[in-house]
Structures are given as C-alpha cells and as structure tokens.
C-alpha cells in the first residue's frame, strides 16, 4: 500500500470474532496489533479512550474495561481533563495494570505544573508509571514555545522518563502545523490527531503531517474516526460526551473505521460512548478492504457534511 495515498484502500485482514454487550466471558481471539512507531510496543488497532468510562458507574466502567481486554484491546488512553475517567479507569485496572499500555496526558505547559499534574494522575490511576505521557492539545505556537522551553513541561517529562516514571513521550492536538514544528524540536514518539473520512475526503488536512510521521517512524494515533460534523443549533445531542455529532449507524461506523485503518495509523480511539466503542471494535475485528462500491458510498456520505476540521 502506498502510505501517501489517502484514498487507496488496502487493509490487512484481522481475526474475526463475536462481539456485543452480551458477549460471554470466554476468551476471544484478540484483534490485530500494529507497531506503535519506534516505541517497541504493538498496540491494538482500537484503543479504549478514557471518556468511555467517564460519568459511568464503577460497575459499568469495570465491565467496559473487561470487555475491551477480552477482545485484545491493550492500549488505554486517558487524561485528567476527562471528568472522573482517571479514577474510574484506575479502579477498573486494579490487578490488570500490566496487561495494558497506559497512556496519559498533561495540559500543563511549565515544568512545575506538569510535574504536579503527573503525580496526581499517577495517584488517581493507581499506578507508578505511564507507558506513554503526552502533551495534551498542544495547538498554539506560544504554548509549544513554553512547553519546549527552559523550565517547560518537556523538562518534567524528560526527568520522569529518566526515573522510569514514564517510558515514552508523545503529543496530541488538532493543529498539524504545530505538530510539524514540534517534530523539528524534539523526537516525539507518538502523535495523536483527528483522522476521518469527512475531514480527509474534503481537504488535505493532516496529509503532510502523516507523511512526516511515517518517515520519522512516529506512532500515529487517530482520534475522531467516526466524527461527522458539528451539532446543529437546537439539535438533540444524543451522544452527550461528544462535542460533535458522531456516526451512530453500525454500517456507516464500519465503513469509517475500515477507511481509517487503511492508512498508516497504529490505533484509533473511537468516540466516548460505550456503544460507539463497541461498534468500532466490531468493525476492527473484520476490517476487509473497502470495495469500490463501499468507497463510493463513503464519499457520498461525506459529501454533504461540513467537517469539524480544519476550523
């Protein structure tokens, strides 16, 4: 597959398996994994985003985590800005921590503030290390300058990495140009940003960045894979954890997930509701290449949408 061609569909097959809210507790054949850049870790092609367990009962959060683990999901991502997600996920992972690649984030830009936020996240998640720690939403050039400057958050991360408190350093955001600047300043190991059909079939958003990430062997984590467009004024927000309207038809989710997985991404983080997570996970269990007819269907679905990015 030509990694620079965003419309060419070429997926490797992954193991099929039963999925659903009522799936039995029997072990399932795990979903496919891919190398997470040069970290040495292989992440499941679907990751569990912490927002899925936010605002849920602890019992429900425990079930969501167990369901993910039984399906082979080994990459979990969370942030202190996701409500009570760290607390819920920390409790759900008790006794299971070594089974997952746990990623967290900081919105702080100075060394002192980032150190404080890191310690708080470790405590809430009941762990003494993170596999991946990321600059969260680092979209403003001035924030990048602070974070990467003297006494910036990067220094806190480097200190923590030296002590074994974090293992890898990454970045998340929505501004591809800021990612490119950051990559020239520091050898980030992962980048997390929006990749989906509605965005990329309308514009060149992020395409140059993906080429650069592939060249540098940086792990690509795709977010907003099933985002459709902004909620319309007065529209009932059925999916209250999403600031955008996600696809919620199972067939359309299947097409959108398979399209993202045809690109050189390692893993994708679905929208933050358990049902949407399960639907994306089901699609990832059997992501055959999109046929010409399916690609045409996806293009038709994208055509009337106003993508959420670029802004």
C-alpha positions as CSV (number, residue, x, y, z in Angstrom):
1,X,0.0,0.0,0.0
2,X,1.3,3.5,-0.9
3,X,1.2,5.2,2.5
4,X,1.0,8.6,1.0
5,X,-2.3,7.9,-0.8
6,X,-5.3,8.7,1.3
7,X,-7.9,7.3,-1.0
8,X,-6.3,4.0,-1.8
9,X,-7.8,1.2,0.4
10,X,-5.6,-1.7,1.4
11,X,-6.2,-3.3,4.7
12,X,-4.6,-6.4,6.1
13,X,-7.2,-8.8,7.4
14,X,-7.7,-9.3,11.1
15,X,-9.2,-12.1,13.1
16,X,-12.9,-12.3,13.2
17,X,-14.7,-12.8,16.5
18,X,-18.0,-12.4,18.2
19,X,-18.7,-9.0,19.8
20,X,-21.5,-7.4,21.7
21,X,-22.8,-6.2,25.0
22,X,-23.9,-9.7,25.9
23,X,-20.8,-11.5,24.8
24,X,-19.8,-14.4,27.0
25,X,-16.8,-14.2,29.3
26,X,-14.9,-16.8,27.2
27,X,-11.6,-15.6,25.8
28,X,-11.8,-14.2,22.4
29,X,-9.1,-14.2,19.6
30,X,-7.5,-10.7,20.1
31,X,-7.8,-8.1,17.4
32,X,-4.9,-7.1,15.3
33,X,-2.0,-5.2,16.7
34,X,0.4,-2.8,14.9
35,X,3.8,-1.3,15.9
36,X,3.5,2.0,17.8
37,X,6.2,3.8,15.8
38,X,9.6,3.1,17.3
39,X,8.5,2.5,20.8
40,X,8.8,-1.2,20.5
41,X,5.2,-1.7,21.6
42,X,2.5,-3.2,19.4
43,X,-0.9,-1.6,20.1
44,X,-4.3,-3.0,19.4
45,X,-5.8,-1.2,16.4
46,X,-8.6,0.0,18.6
47,X,-7.7,1.8,21.8
48,X,-10.0,2.5,24.8
49,X,-10.4,6.2,25.4
50,X,-11.0,7.2,29.0
51,X,-14.0,9.2,28.2
52,X,-15.9,5.9,27.6
53,X,-15.7,5.2,31.4
54,X,-16.2,8.8,32.5
55,X,-19.6,9.6,34.2
56,X,-20.3,5.9,34.3
57,X,-20.9,3.8,37.5
58,X,-17.8,1.9,38.6
59,X,-19.6,-1.3,37.9
60,X,-20.2,-0.3,34.4
61,X,-16.7,1.0,33.9
62,X,-15.4,-2.3,35.1
63,X,-17.5,-4.2,32.5
64,X,-16.3,-1.9,29.7
65,X,-12.7,-2.5,30.6
66,X,-13.1,-6.2,30.9
67,X,-14.9,-6.3,27.6
68,X,-12.0,-4.4,26.0
69,X,-9.4,-6.7,27.5
70,X,-11.2,-9.9,26.4
71,X,-11.2,-8.5,22.8
72,X,-7.5,-7.9,22.9
73,X,-7.5,-4.1,23.4
74,X,-4.2,-3.4,25.0
75,X,-3.9,0.4,24.5
76,X,-5.8,2.6,27.0
77,X,-5.7,6.4,26.8
78,X,-6.9,8.9,29.4
79,X,-6.4,12.5,30.6
80,X,-7.1,14.5,33.8
81,X,-9.5,16.6,31.8
82,X,-11.8,13.7,31.2
83,X,-14.0,14.2,34.2
84,X,-13.7,11.2,36.6
85,X,-12.2,8.9,34.0
86,X,-8.8,8.5,35.7
87,X,-10.5,7.4,39.0
88,X,-12.9,5.0,37.2
89,X,-10.1,3.6,35.0
90,X,-7.7,3.2,37.9
91,X,-10.1,1.2,39.9
92,X,-11.1,-0.9,36.8
93,X,-7.5,-1.7,36.1
94,X,-6.7,-2.9,39.6
95,X,-4.8,-6.2,39.2
96,X,-4.7,-5.7,35.4
97,X,-2.3,-2.9,35.0
98,X,0.5,-5.0,33.4
99,X,-1.9,-6.1,30.7
100,X,-2.2,-2.7,29.2
101,X,-0.2,0.1,27.6
102,X,-1.4,3.0,29.6
103,X,-1.2,6.5,28.1
104,X,-2.0,9.7,29.9
105,X,-1.6,13.4,29.2
106,X,-0.9,16.8,30.6
107,X,-2.5,20.2,29.7
108,X,0.2,22.0,31.7
109,X,3.0,23.8,29.9
110,X,5.5,24.5,32.7
111,X,7.8,22.1,34.4
112,X,6.4,22.7,37.9
113,X,2.8,22.4,36.8
114,X,3.4,19.3,34.7
115,X,5.2,17.5,37.5
116,X,2.2,18.2,39.8
117,X,-0.3,17.0,37.3
118,X,1.7,13.9,36.5
119,X,1.8,12.9,40.2
120,X,-1.9,13.5,40.6
121,X,-2.7,11.3,37.5
122,X,-0.5,8.5,38.8
123,X,-2.3,8.5,42.1
124,X,-5.8,8.6,40.6
125,X,-4.9,5.7,38.2
126,X,-3.3,3.7,41.0
127,X,0.0,3.2,39.1
128,X,3.6,4.1,39.5
129,X,4.4,4.7,35.8
130,X,2.8,5.5,32.4
131,X,3.8,3.8,29.2
132,X,3.2,7.0,27.3
133,X,2.8,10.6,28.5
134,X,1.6,13.2,26.1
135,X,1.4,17.0,25.7
136,X,-2.4,17.4,25.6
137,X,-3.9,19.7,22.9
138,X,-0.7,21.4,22.1
139,X,-2.1,23.5,19.3
140,X,-0.9,27.1,20.0
141,X,2.6,28.0,18.9
142,X,3.1,30.1,22.0
143,X,2.2,27.0,24.2
144,X,4.7,24.9,22.3
145,X,7.4,27.5,22.9
146,X,6.6,27.4,26.7
147,X,6.4,23.6,26.9
148,X,9.6,23.1,25.0
149,X,11.5,26.0,26.5
150,X,13.5,26.4,29.7
151,X,11.6,25.1,32.7
152,X,8.9,23.9,30.3
153,X,6.8,20.7,30.6
154,X,9.2,18.8,28.4
155,X,11.8,19.0,31.1
156,X,9.3,17.4,33.5
157,X,8.8,14.6,31.1
158,X,12.5,14.1,30.5
159,X,13.1,13.9,34.2
160,X,10.2,11.5,34.7
161,X,11.5,9.3,31.8
162,X,14.9,9.2,33.3
163,X,13.4,7.9,36.6
164,X,11.2,5.3,34.8
165,X,8.0,7.1,35.7
166,X,7.1,7.5,32.0
167,X,8.5,5.4,29.2
168,X,7.6,7.3,26.0
169,X,6.7,10.9,25.1
170,X,4.0,12.0,22.7
171,X,1.8,14.8,21.7
172,X,-1.9,15.3,21.0
173,X,-3.8,18.1,19.2
174,X,-5.6,19.3,16.2
175,X,-3.1,21.7,14.5
176,X,-0.9,19.7,12.0
177,X,1.5,22.7,11.6
178,X,2.3,22.8,15.3
179,X,3.0,19.0,15.2
180,X,5.5,19.6,12.4
181,X,7.2,22.3,14.4
182,X,7.3,20.1,17.4
183,X,8.9,17.2,15.5
184,X,11.7,19.5,14.4
185,X,12.3,20.4,18.0
186,X,12.1,17.0,19.7
187,X,11.9,13.4,18.7
188,X,8.3,12.7,19.7
189,X,7.4,9.0,19.7
190,X,3.7,9.3,19.1
191,X,1.3,11.9,17.7
192,X,-2.5,11.8,18.2
193,X,-4.8,13.9,16.0
194,X,-8.0,13.7,14.0
195,X,-8.2,11.4,11.0
196,X,-11.5,10.6,9.5
197,X,-13.3,10.3,6.2
198,X,-15.3,13.5,6.4
199,X,-12.2,15.5,7.1
200,X,-9.8,13.9,4.6
201,X,-12.2,13.3,1.7
202,X,-12.9,17.1,1.8
203,X,-9.4,18.6,2.3
204,X,-5.6,18.0,2.7
205,X,-5.8,18.4,6.4
206,X,-3.0,16.4,8.1
207,X,-1.8,14.7,4.9
208,X,1.7,16.3,5.0
209,X,1.9,15.5,8.7
210,X,1.2,11.8,8.2
211,X,3.9,11.7,5.5
212,X,6.4,13.2,8.0
213,X,5.3,10.9,10.8
214,X,5.7,7.8,8.7
215,X,9.2,9.0,7.6
216,X,10.2,9.5,11.2
217,X,8.6,6.3,12.4
218,X,6.3,8.1,14.9
219,X,3.3,6.2,16.1
220,X,0.1,7.6,14.7
221,X,-3.0,7.5,17.0
222,X,-6.2,8.6,15.2
223,X,-8.9,10.4,17.0
224,X,-12.4,11.4,15.8
225,X,-12.6,8.4,13.4
226,X,-16.4,8.5,13.3
227,X,-17.0,12.2,13.6
228,X,-19.5,13.6,11.1
229,X,-19.9,17.3,11.8
230,X,-20.8,19.9,14.4
231,X,-24.1,19.6,16.2
232,X,-26.6,21.9,14.6
233,X,-28.1,24.7,16.8
234,X,-31.0,23.2,18.7
235,X,-30.3,19.7,17.7
236,X,-30.8,17.0,20.3
237,X,-27.4,15.9,21.5
238,X,-28.0,12.2,21.8
239,X,-24.3,11.5,22.4
240,X,-23.7,14.0,25.2
241,X,-20.0,13.2,25.6
242,X,-19.3,14.2,22.0
243,X,-18.9,17.9,21.2
244,X,-19.5,16.9,17.5
245,X,-22.2,14.6,16.0
246,X,-20.7,11.1,15.5
247,X,-21.9,8.5,13.1
248,X,-24.1,6.1,15.0
249,X,-25.3,3.8,12.3
250,X,-23.5,0.5,12.6
251,X,-22.9,0.1,8.9
252,X,-21.5,3.7,8.5
253,X,-19.3,3.2,11.5
254,X,-17.9,0.1,9.9
255,X,-17.1,1.9,6.7
256,X,-15.5,4.8,8.5
257,X,-13.4,2.7,10.8
258,X,-12.1,0.5,8.0
259,X,-11.2,3.6,6.0
260,X,-9.1,5.0,8.8
261,X,-7.4,1.6,9.3
262,X,-6.4,1.6,5.7
263,X,-4.0,4.4,6.4
264,X,-0.6,4.1,8.2
265,X,-2.1,4.5,11.7
266,X,-1.3,2.3,14.6
267,X,-4.5,2.6,16.6
268,X,-7.8,4.6,16.6
269,X,-9.7,5.9,19.6
270,X,-13.5,5.9,19.0
271,X,-15.9,8.4,20.3
272,X,-16.5,8.4,24.1
273,X,-19.6,6.2,24.5
274,X,-19.6,2.5,25.2
275,X,-22.0,1.7,22.4
276,X,-19.9,3.6,19.8
277,X,-16.7,2.0,21.2
278,X,-18.3,-1.5,20.8
279,X,-19.3,-0.7,17.2
280,X,-15.9,0.5,16.3
281,X,-14.3,-2.6,17.9
282,X,-16.7,-4.8,15.9
283,X,-15.6,-3.1,12.7
284,X,-11.9,-3.6,13.6
285,X,-12.4,-7.3,14.2
286,X,-13.0,-7.9,10.5
287,X,-11.9,-4.8,8.5
288,X,-11.8,-6.1,5.0
289,X,-10.6,-3.6,2.4
290,X,-13.3,-1.2,1.2
291,X,-14.6,-2.2,-2.2
292,X,-15.0,0.4,-4.9
293,X,-18.7,0.5,-4.2
294,X,-18.2,1.0,-0.4
295,X,-15.7,3.8,-1.1
296,X,-18.2,5.5,-3.3
297,X,-20.8,5.1,-0.6
298,X,-18.4,6.7,2.0
299,X,-17.7,9.6,-0.4
300,X,-21.4,10.1,-0.8
301,X,-21.9,10.1,3.0
302,X,-19.1,12.7,3.3
303,X,-20.3,15.0,0.5
304,X,-22.9,17.0,2.4
305,X,-21.0,17.1,5.7
306,X,-19.1,20.2,6.9
307,X,-16.0,18.6,8.5
308,X,-15.1,19.6,12.1
309,X,-11.5,20.2,11.0
310,X,-9.9,22.3,9.6
311,X,-11.5,25.0,11.6
